[in-house]
Amino acid sequence: MNGWIALAVLVALAGSTLAVGETDGDGHGARWPAGQANAWYAQQPWLVGCNFIPSNAVNQLEMWQADTFDLDTIERELGWAAKIGFNAMRVYLHDLAWKTDAEGFKSRIDRYLDVAARHKIRTAFVLFDDCWNSDPKPGKQPDPIPGVHNSGWLQSPGPKVVNDPASWPRLERYAKGLLDAFGHDPRIVFWDLYNEPGNSDQGAKSLPFLQNVFRWAREAKPAQPLTVGIWRKDTAINGFLLENVDLVTFHNYGDAPGLKRQIKDLKAHGRPVVCTEWLRRTAASEFRTHLPLFHREHVGCFNWGLVAGKTQTIYPWGSKEGSPEPETWFHDLLRKDGRPFDPAETELIGRLVRQSGPE
C-alpha cells in the first residue's frame, strides 16, 4: 500500500459515519462523509480517459437513439481508447432518449456498458447539460455545419424546462429511473449529474433545478458517488456544489500554473478531486504540460474528445462555417482511422498509466 492510499484509509476509518446505502433522518440518501469518499477513491486506479462520443454522432441523441445507436463504432473506438491506456470514459446521456423510449434506452446503455467493460473501461454518465443548442428535439439530428465546433450539441433538457418547475416531474422520473436501473452497477464509476449548470446565460437561474436533481439522485440512493463539476467562478452554484458533492470535480481549459493552483484550492476541501474536462491545445492546455501534473497529484482526468468526428471539436470555440482543418487541433486525440493526431501524446498517456501501477 503506497502512502496516499494508506492516508486515505486512515481518514476513512476516522471520519466515515455513514455507509453506502444508509440514509439521513428523512429516509433520503445522504452525502458521503469525506472519509468514505477518500476511502472509495483509494480503491480506484488513477482514473484517466476522455469525454467520449462515437465519431459518427453529432450529439448525445444521435449516439443513443435507436436508429443511430452504432455499437460497432463504439466497440472499435473504445478498443482504441483501451489500447492507449484509458480506463474510464465520461459519456453524456439525454432526457429525450428516455422520454421517447425508456426501455430501449436502458437496453442500449446496458449494451454500451458491456462493450466498455470488455475493454476494462468504466463510465461516468452525465444526465443533464446547460451547454450549446437550447431547443433539443428527438428524431433525426442535423448534419454538422462544416468547420463549426460542436454545431449539433444539445442542452438537456434546455432552458424552457429548466426554468419551468411544472415540467420537472418528467425529469425526476428520468433521473430516478436511470439510477434505479444502474445505481449499483460496477461498470459505472460515478454519476456526473449536470454538466456546467448555469451556462448559456442561465447563471443562478439553474440553481433550483440543480438542487432538485441532487435531491432526486439522493433519494435513489445509488452505490456510486455523485458529483457536478466546478466550471467557472459562480459563488451561488459553486457554494451549493461544494456542500453537496461526494467527490469534487472540475473543468480546466487553462495553462498548467492555473491548473496547479486550482487543484490545490479544491484539494483543501478534503475530498477526492477529478478533472472531468480539459485539453485546449491552442491555450497551453496540452498533454505534455497537464498529464504529468494530474498524475503527480493523483487527480483523475478526462480530456475532451477521442476520435475526430461529427462534433468537430478539433476546431476551436467560435470557429466559423467553412474553416479549414486547424494545424493544431483544439480537442480530440485520434483520426478516424485510429491514428493519433500526435503520437507523443498517446505514448505519454500509456507511459504514465503504466507508472501508476496495476489496476
C-alpha positions in Angstrom: 0.0 0.0 0.0 1.6 3.3 -1.0 1.5 6.5 1.1 -1.6 8.2 -0.4 -3.7 5.0 -0.1 -2.6 4.5 3.5 -3.5 8.1 4.4 -6.9 7.8 2.7 -7.7 4.6 4.6 -6.8 6.2 7.9 -9.0 9.1 7.1 -11.8 6.8 6.2 -11.5 4.8 9.5 -11.6 8.1 11.4 -14.2 10.0 9.6 -16.8 7.7 8.0 -20.1 7.8 9.7 -22.5 6.7 7.0 -22.1 3.6 4.8 -23.1 3.5 1.2 -26.9 3.0 1.1 -27.6 4.4 4.5 -30.0 7.4 4.8 -30.4 10.6 6.6 -33.2 11.2 9.0 -35.8 11.8 6.2 -35.1 8.5 4.6 -33.1 10.0 1.7 -29.6 9.0 0.7 -27.1 11.3 2.3 -23.9 12.9 1.1 -20.9 10.7 1.6 -18.7 11.8 4.5 -15.2 12.9 3.4 -13.7 9.8 4.9 -15.9 7.5 2.9 -15.2 9.4 -0.3 -11.5 9.2 0.2 -11.6 5.5 1.0 -13.6 4.9 -2.2 -11.0 6.9 -4.2 -8.1 5.0 -2.6 -9.6 1.8 -4.2 -9.7 3.3 -7.7 -6.9 3.3 -10.2 -5.7 6.6 -11.5 -8.8 7.5 -13.5 -7.7 8.6 -16.9 -9.8 8.9 -20.0 -11.8 11.3 -22.1 -15.3 12.6 -22.9 -16.5 10.0 -25.3 -19.0 10.2 -28.1 -18.6 8.0 -31.2 -17.2 9.8 -34.2 -20.4 9.3 -36.2 -22.7 11.1 -33.7 -23.3 14.8 -33.9 -24.7 14.9 -30.3 -26.0 12.8 -27.4 -29.3 11.9 -29.1 -27.7 10.7 -32.2 -25.5 8.5 -30.0 -28.4 7.0 -28.1 -31.5 6.9 -30.3 -32.4 3.5 -31.6 -32.0 4.4 -35.3 -28.5 5.8 -34.9 -27.1 3.8 -32.0 -23.9 2.2 -33.5 -22.4 -0.4 -31.3 -19.8 -1.4 -33.9 -18.3 2.1 -33.9 -18.4 2.3 -30.2 -16.7 -1.1 -29.9 -13.9 -0.1 -32.4 -13.3 3.3 -30.8 -13.3 2.1 -27.2 -10.9 -0.5 -28.3 -8.6 2.2 -29.5 -9.1 4.0 -26.2 -8.1 0.9 -24.2 -5.0 0.4 -26.3 -3.9 4.0 -25.5 -4.3 3.2 -21.8 -7.6 4.8 -20.9 -9.6 3.2 -18.1 -12.6 5.5 -17.9 -15.0 7.5 -20.1 -17.3 10.4 -19.3 -20.4 9.9 -21.5 -23.4 12.2 -21.9 -27.0 10.9 -21.9 -30.1 12.8 -22.8 -33.5 13.1 -21.2 -35.3 12.9 -24.6 -33.9 9.5 -25.3 -35.6 8.4 -22.1 -38.8 10.2 -22.9 -39.3 8.6 -26.3 -38.0 5.1 -25.5 -37.1 4.5 -21.8 -36.8 0.7 -22.0 -34.9 0.8 -25.3 -32.6 3.5 -23.9 -31.8 1.4 -20.8 -31.1 -1.6 -23.1 -28.7 0.5 -25.2 -27.0 1.8 -22.1 -26.5 -1.8 -20.9 -25.1 -2.9 -24.2 -22.7 0.1 -24.2 -21.6 -0.8 -20.7 -20.9 -4.4 -21.7 -18.6 -3.2 -24.5 -16.8 -0.7 -22.3 -16.4 -3.4 -19.6 -14.8 -5.8 -22.1 -12.2 -3.1 -22.7 -11.7 -2.6 -18.9 -13.2 0.9 -19.2 -15.7 2.2 -16.6 -18.1 5.1 -17.3 -19.2 8.3 -15.6 -22.5 9.2 -17.1 -23.8 12.8 -17.4 -27.6 13.3 -17.0 -28.2 17.0 -17.7 -26.4 19.7 -19.6 -26.8 23.5 -20.0 -24.4 23.8 -23.0 -24.9 24.6 -26.7 -28.2 24.3 -28.6 -31.2 25.2 -26.4 -34.2 23.5 -28.1 -33.5 19.8 -28.3 -35.8 17.6 -30.3 -35.9 13.8 -30.8 -35.7 12.2 -34.2 -33.3 12.9 -37.0 -30.5 15.2 -35.9 -29.0 17.9 -38.0 -25.9 17.4 -40.0 -22.8 19.2 -38.6 -22.1 22.7 -40.0 -18.7 22.2 -41.7 -15.9 23.7 -39.7 -18.1 24.7 -36.7 -17.2 23.4 -33.2 -19.9 21.3 -31.7 -22.6 22.7 -34.0 -25.1 20.0 -33.2 -24.6 19.5 -29.4 -27.7 19.8 -27.3 -28.7 21.1 -23.9 -30.7 18.6 -21.7 -33.4 19.5 -21.0 -33.0 23.1 -22.2 -33.9 26.4 -20.6 -37.6 26.2 -21.2 -37.8 23.2 -19.0 -35.0 24.1 -16.5 -36.9 27.4 -15.8 -40.3 25.7 -15.5 -40.8 23.7 -12.3 -44.1 22.3 -13.6 -42.1 20.4 -16.2 -39.8 18.8 -13.7 -41.7 15.6 -12.8 -40.7 14.1 -16.1 -37.1 14.8 -15.4 -37.4 13.3 -11.9 -38.7 10.1 -13.5 -35.8 10.1 -15.9 -33.1 10.7 -13.2 -34.6 8.2 -10.8 -35.3 5.6 -13.5 -31.6 5.7 -14.6 -30.3 5.5 -11.0 -32.7 2.7 -10.1 -31.6 0.7 -13.1 -27.8 1.3 -12.9 -27.2 2.8 -9.4 -25.4 -0.4 -8.2 -23.7 -1.3 -11.5 -19.9 -1.7 -11.0 -19.4 -0.7 -14.6 -20.3 2.8 -13.6 -17.6 4.7 -11.7 -19.6 7.8 -10.7 -22.6 9.9 -11.7 -22.0 13.4 -13.1 -25.5 14.7 -12.6 -25.4 18.0 -14.5 -22.8 19.5 -16.9 -22.0 23.2 -16.4 -25.2 24.3 -14.7 -25.7 28.0 -15.4 -24.0 28.0 -18.8 -25.7 29.5 -21.9 -26.6 32.7 -19.9 -28.6 30.7 -17.4 -26.5 31.7 -14.4 -28.2 31.2 -11.0 -31.5 30.5 -12.7 -30.3 26.9 -13.0 -29.7 26.5 -9.3 -33.3 25.5 -8.3 -33.3 22.7 -10.9 -29.8 21.7 -9.8 -30.9 21.4 -6.2 -33.8 19.2 -7.2 -31.5 17.0 -9.4 -29.4 16.3 -6.3 -32.5 15.6 -4.2 -33.8 13.1 -6.8 -30.4 11.4 -7.0 -30.0 11.1 -3.2 -33.5 9.6 -2.9 -32.5 6.9 -5.4 -29.5 6.0 -3.1 -27.0 4.8 -5.8 -23.9 3.0 -4.6 -21.6 5.2 -6.8 -20.6 8.7 -5.8 -22.4 11.8 -7.1 -20.8 14.9 -8.5 -21.3 18.0 -10.6 -18.2 19.9 -11.9 -17.0 23.3 -10.9 -16.6 25.1 -14.2 -16.5 28.8 -13.5 -16.5 31.4 -10.7 -20.1 31.4 -9.6 -20.5 31.7 -5.8 -24.1 30.6 -5.6 -23.8 27.4 -7.7 -20.3 26.6 -6.6 -21.1 27.0 -2.9 -24.0 24.6 -3.3 -21.8 22.1 -5.1 -19.0 22.1 -2.6 -21.5 21.4 0.1 -23.3 18.5 -1.7 -20.9 16.6 -4.0 -19.3 13.3 -2.9 -16.2 13.9 -4.9 -15.0 17.3 -6.2 -14.9 17.5 -10.0 -13.9 20.5 -12.1 -13.2 21.7 -15.7 -10.0 23.5 -16.6 -9.1 24.7 -20.1 -6.2 27.0 -18.9 -2.5 26.7 -18.6 -0.5 24.4 -16.2 0.2 27.1 -13.5 -3.5 27.9 -13.3 -4.4 24.1 -13.2 -1.9 23.6 -10.3 -3.5 26.4 -8.3 -7.0 25.1 -8.9 -6.0 21.6 -7.8 -4.5 23.0 -4.6 -7.6 25.0 -3.9 -10.0 22.2 -4.5 -8.0 19.6 -2.5 -8.4 21.9 0.5 -11.9 20.7 0.8 -10.6 17.3 1.9 -12.3 15.2 -0.8 -11.1 13.3 -3.9 -10.5 15.7 -6.9 -11.1 14.7 -10.6 -10.9 16.9 -13.7 -13.8 16.0 -15.9 -13.0 18.3 -18.8 -9.6 19.6 -20.1 -7.5 19.9 -23.2 -7.2 23.1 -25.2 -4.0 22.8 -27.1 -4.2 26.4 -28.5 -4.3 27.9 -25.0 -1.4 25.9 -23.4 -3.7 23.1 -22.1 -1.7 20.2 -23.5 -0.9 16.6 -22.7 2.8 17.3 -22.2 2.1 20.1 -19.7 -1.0 18.8 -17.9 -1.0 15.0 -17.8 2.2 14.7 -15.7 0.6 17.2 -13.2 -2.6 15.2 -13.0 -0.5 12.0 -12.5 1.7 13.6 -9.8 -1.3 14.9 -7.9 -3.3 11.7 -8.4 -6.1 13.7 -9.9 -8.3 11.8 -12.3 -8.7 13.4 -15.7 -10.9 13.2 -18.7 -9.8 15.3 -21.8 -12.4 16.4 -24.3 -12.8 14.0 -27.2 -11.4 10.8 -28.5 -11.9 10.4 -32.3 -12.3 13.5 -34.5 -15.8 13.2 -36.0 -19.2 14.9 -36.3 -18.9 17.0 -33.2 -16.0 18.8 -35.0 -14.2 19.6 -31.7 -10.8 19.7 -33.4 -12.0 23.3 -34.3 -11.8 26.0 -31.7 -14.8 27.5 -29.8 -16.3 30.2 -32.1 -15.0 28.7 -35.3 -16.8 29.8 -38.5 -18.5 27.8 -41.2 -16.1 26.5 -43.8 -13.0 26.8 -41.6 -10.1 24.6 -42.8 -8.8 21.9 -40.5 -6.6 23.6 -38.0 -2.9 22.7 -37.9 -3.2 22.4 -34.1 -6.3 20.5 -33.1 -8.3 22.1 -30.3 -9.6 18.9 -28.7 -9.6 15.1 -29.7 -6.9 12.6 -29.8 -7.3 10.3 -32.8 -8.1 10.5 -36.5 -11.0 8.5 -37.9 -8.7 5.5 -38.7 -7.4 5.4 -35.2 -4.0 7.1 -35.9 -3.1 9.7 -33.2 -3.0 13.4 -34.0 0.3 13.4 -32.1 1.9 10.1 -31.3 3.8 11.7 -28.5 0.5 12.3 -26.7 -0.6 8.7 -26.8 2.8 7.5 -25.8 2.8 9.7 -22.8 -0.7 8.5 -21.7 0.4 4.9 -21.9 3.7 5.5 -20.0 2.0 7.4 -17.1 -0.8 4.8 -16.8 1.9 2.1 -16.6 3.7 4.1 -13.9 0.6 4.4 -11.9 0.7 0.7 -11.1 -1.6 -2.3 -11.6 -5.3 -1.7 -11.8 
